[in-house]
Amino acid sequence: MLRTKTRRVLAAALANPRADREPATEHIRNAIQLLENLLEFGALDDEHRKDVRASIRRLWLALREIERSNV
C-alpha cells in the first residue's frame, strides 16, 4: 500500500498542467524517480521490492528505445 507522502506526490504530478506538455522521455524519467523514492522510503516487502526494481529496469529500457529512435 502506498504511503501518504507517495500519494501526495502522485496527486501533485497528476494535477500539474505542465505534465501534459512534457515529452514522453520526461514522463518516464519522472516515473523512474517516483519508483526509486518508493524503494527508498516505502514500506515494501521483498516481493514488492523485486517488482518495483523490475519495473524500473523496464522503464530504463523503454527510455533508451525512445531516445534511440529520436536520434
N, CA, C and O of each residue as an XYZ file, in Angstrom:
284
protein
N       0.845     -1.175      0.000
C       0.000      0.000      0.000
C       0.896      1.246      0.000
O       1.922      1.282      0.679
N       0.503      2.247     -0.755
C       1.291      3.467     -0.850
C       1.121      4.327      0.392
O       0.026      4.454      0.940
N       2.204      4.897      0.811
C       2.177      5.803      1.958
C       1.551      7.129      1.558
O       1.409      7.429      0.373
N       1.178      7.915      2.553
C       0.529      9.208      2.325
C       1.414     10.132      1.502
O       0.920     10.798      0.592
N       2.720     10.192      1.800
C       3.627     11.072      1.065
C       3.656     10.706     -0.415
O       3.618     11.584     -1.277
N       3.724      9.418     -0.705
C       3.752      8.974     -2.094
C       2.446      9.321     -2.791
O       2.451      9.708     -3.959
N       1.340      9.186     -2.093
C       0.044      9.561     -2.669
C      -0.006     11.048     -2.994
O      -0.535     11.447     -4.031
N       0.548     11.869     -2.098
C       0.571     13.319     -2.342
C       1.421     13.645     -3.561
O       1.043     14.491     -4.372
N       2.571     12.980     -3.698
C       3.443     13.223     -4.847
C       2.719     12.827     -6.133
O       2.770     13.555     -7.125
N       2.058     11.696     -6.118
C       1.300     11.258     -7.297
C       0.190     12.239     -7.632
O       0.009     12.596     -8.797
N      -0.551     12.677     -6.633
C      -1.655     13.615     -6.865
C      -1.141     14.929     -7.427
O      -1.750     15.499     -8.332
N      -0.029     15.413     -6.900
C       0.541     16.670     -7.402
C       1.002     16.518     -8.843
O       0.805     17.420     -9.657
N       1.607     15.396     -9.159
C       2.081     15.177    -10.528
C       0.914     15.091    -11.503
O       0.989     15.617    -12.614
N      -0.157     14.434    -11.093
C      -1.313     14.299    -11.973
C      -2.061     15.616    -12.135
O      -2.687     15.857    -13.168
N      -1.997     16.463    -11.119
C      -2.704     17.742    -11.179
C      -1.888     18.823    -11.882
O      -2.399     19.909    -12.154
N      -0.632     18.532    -12.175
C       0.260     19.520    -12.787
C      -0.075     19.684    -14.268
O       0.116     18.747    -15.044
N      -0.575     20.862    -14.680
C      -0.921     21.047    -16.103
C       0.297     21.002    -17.020
O       0.166     20.665    -18.197
N       1.498     21.341    -16.495
C       2.711     21.267    -17.312
C       3.056     19.837    -17.688
O       3.690     19.601    -18.716
N       2.643     18.879    -16.862
C       2.989     17.482    -17.102
C       2.473     17.002    -18.452
O       3.095     16.152    -19.090
N       1.340     17.543    -18.890
C       0.781     17.123    -20.176
C       1.655     17.555    -21.344
O       1.612     16.928    -22.402
N       2.445     18.610    -21.179
C       3.265     19.116    -22.270
C       4.670     18.538    -22.275
O       5.437     18.804    -23.201
N       5.023     17.763    -21.275
C       6.346     17.175    -21.216
C       6.452     16.036    -22.227
O       5.477     15.335    -22.494
N       7.652     15.864    -22.784
C       7.848     14.742    -23.701
C       7.774     13.401    -22.966
O       7.906     13.339    -21.744
N       7.565     12.356    -23.721
C       7.436     11.017    -23.138
C       8.664     10.642    -22.316
O       8.545      9.986    -21.282
N       9.844     11.058    -22.774
C      11.055     10.723    -22.033
C      11.036     11.319    -20.627
O      11.511     10.690    -19.683
N      10.490     12.526    -20.482
C      10.408     13.134    -19.152
C       9.384     12.428    -18.272
O       9.589     12.288    -17.067
N       8.289     11.987    -18.868
C       7.301     11.221    -18.100
C       7.946      9.946    -17.562
O       7.731      9.570    -16.410
N       8.739      9.286    -18.405
C       9.394      8.049    -17.986
C      10.417      8.330    -16.888
O      10.475      7.610    -15.892
N      11.224      9.374    -17.069
C      12.208      9.730    -16.029
C      11.514     10.045    -14.701
O      11.991      9.647    -13.639
N      10.406     10.749    -14.764
C       9.657     11.067    -13.542
C       9.104      9.802    -12.887
O       9.109      9.679    -11.662
N       8.634      8.873    -13.699
C       8.128      7.608    -13.153
C       9.253      6.824    -12.483
O       9.058      6.237    -11.419
N      10.424      6.816    -13.105
C      11.578      6.138    -12.513
C      11.924      6.768    -11.170
O      12.165      6.070    -10.185
N      11.944      8.089    -11.146
C      12.275      8.791     -9.904
C      11.261      8.473     -8.808
O      11.639      8.248     -7.658
N       9.996      8.453     -9.156
C       8.962      8.136     -8.179
C       9.132      6.710     -7.649
O       9.012      6.477     -6.446
N       9.409      5.764     -8.536
C       9.594      4.378     -8.104
C      10.850      4.220     -7.258
O      10.861      3.444     -6.302
N      11.910      4.951     -7.601
C      13.124      4.897     -6.780
C      12.865      5.461     -5.389
O      13.390      4.941     -4.404
N      12.059      6.521     -5.293
C      11.676      7.053     -3.983
C      10.844      6.044     -3.208
O      10.999      5.907     -1.994
N       9.980      5.353     -3.892
C       9.171      4.327     -3.247
C      10.062      3.228     -2.682
O       9.834      2.753     -1.570
N      11.082      2.821     -3.447
C      12.021      1.813     -2.951
C      12.753      2.300     -1.711
O      12.948      1.546     -0.758
N      13.156      3.567     -1.729
C      13.955      4.097     -0.634
C      13.131      4.361      0.621
O      13.573      4.068      1.732
N      11.937      4.913      0.446
C      11.173      5.368      1.600
C       9.897      4.572      1.861
O       9.288      4.721      2.920
N       9.486      3.739      0.925
C       8.237      2.999      1.072
C       8.386      1.779      1.962
O       9.484      1.257      2.152
N       7.275      1.340      2.497
C       7.238      0.138      3.328
C       6.826     -1.027      2.429
O       5.649     -1.377      2.340
N       7.816     -1.616      1.769
C       7.553     -2.704      0.832
C       8.189     -3.991      1.337
O       9.274     -3.974      1.918
N       7.503     -5.105      1.110
C       8.137     -6.381      1.428
C       9.077     -6.762      0.282
O       9.110     -6.084     -0.745
N       9.828     -7.825      0.450
C      10.843     -8.210     -0.539
C      10.253     -8.464     -1.920
O      10.848     -8.088     -2.930
N       9.101     -9.092     -1.968
C       8.484     -9.403     -3.264
C       8.083     -8.130     -4.006
O       8.291     -8.019     -5.214
N       7.516     -7.181     -3.287
C       7.138     -5.916     -3.916
C       8.369     -5.122     -4.346
O       8.344     -4.458     -5.382
N       9.443     -5.185     -3.563
C      10.689     -4.514     -3.950
C      11.224     -5.080     -5.267
O      11.685     -4.336     -6.133
N      11.158     -6.394     -5.402
C      11.591     -7.027     -6.665
C      10.744     -6.534     -7.827
O      11.268     -6.255     -8.906
N       9.442     -6.428     -7.612
C       8.546     -5.951     -8.670
C       8.861     -4.512     -9.062
O       8.876     -4.177    -10.246
N       9.111     -3.663     -8.071
C       9.428     -2.260     -8.349
C      10.756     -2.170     -9.096
O      10.866     -1.412    -10.060
N      11.763     -2.928     -8.667
C      13.060     -2.918     -9.364
C      12.904     -3.383    -10.809
O      13.519     -2.816    -11.713
N      12.088     -4.407    -11.030
C      11.854     -4.890    -12.398
C      11.160     -3.817    -13.225
O      11.475     -3.642    -14.402
N      10.228     -3.104    -12.628
C       9.546     -2.015    -13.343
C      10.520     -0.904    -13.705
O      10.454     -0.353    -14.803
N      11.416     -0.576    -12.797
C      12.417      0.461    -13.072
C      13.308      0.030    -14.230
O      13.589      0.825    -15.127
N      13.750     -1.212    -14.216
C      14.589     -1.707    -15.327
C      13.852     -1.611    -16.662
O      14.436     -1.212    -17.669
N      12.580     -1.974    -16.671
C      11.797     -1.914    -17.912
C      11.626     -0.478    -18.391
O      11.678     -0.209    -19.591
N      11.424      0.441    -17.456
C      11.302      1.845    -17.833
C      12.611      2.377    -18.417
O      12.585      3.142    -19.380
N      13.763      1.980    -17.844
C      15.049      2.397    -18.417
C      15.211      1.857    -19.831
O      15.695      2.564    -20.715
N      14.808      0.609    -20.048
C      14.878      0.032    -21.397
C      13.985      0.796    -22.367
O      14.389      1.085    -23.493
N      12.785      1.121    -21.933
C      11.858      1.881    -22.779
C      12.419      3.262    -23.089
O      12.312      3.738    -24.219
N      13.012      3.900    -22.097
C      13.599      5.222    -22.289
C      14.723      5.163    -23.325
O      14.807      6.023    -24.202
N      15.577      4.158    -23.225
C      16.647      4.006    -24.218
C      16.105      3.813    -25.617
O      16.626      4.380    -26.578
N      15.059      3.013    -25.733
C      14.451      2.778    -27.048
C      13.893      4.062    -27.641
O      14.089      4.344    -28.823
N      13.200      4.832    -26.824
C      12.632      6.103    -27.303
C      13.741      7.060    -27.729
O      13.679      7.673    -28.795
N      14.757      7.175    -26.874
C      15.849      8.090    -27.199
C      16.613      7.643    -28.436
O      17.050      8.481    -29.224
N      16.779      6.357    -28.616
C      17.474      5.846    -29.797
C      16.666      6.105    -31.058
O      17.244      6.389    -32.107
N      15.349      6.013    -30.981
C      14.512      6.232    -32.165
C      14.391      7.701    -32.496
O      14.031      8.050    -33.620
N      14.689      8.587    -31.529
C      14.617     10.028    -31.764
C      15.905     10.598    -32.345
O      15.954     11.776    -32.702
N      16.929      9.791    -32.441
C      18.224     10.304    -32.933
C      18.228     10.391    -34.436
O      19.227     10.799    -35.028
